[in-house]
């Protein structure tokens, strides 16, 4: 089976087309609001990352039962370039 032709051509009633346009507009507005809220958390998020990495370096994480693995500085992930992206 091929997924090349996945669109079914059909006529949409005006009522359905209008509803779709309104729904898309509302979803875009909600998305923009979520993106703005996530952007406002950038400085707080950086602090959360720093605290989390500090805990990993100091206490490690639970590997098996009560065995803890301490993470070295060079093993910590490096922050990628770019912003956080909200995906829905």
Secondary structure, 3 states (H helix, E strand, C coil): CCCCCCCCCCCCCHHHHHHHHHHHHHHHHHHHHHHHHHHHCHHHHHHHHHHHHHHHHHCCEEEECCEEECCCHHHCCCCCCCCCCCCC
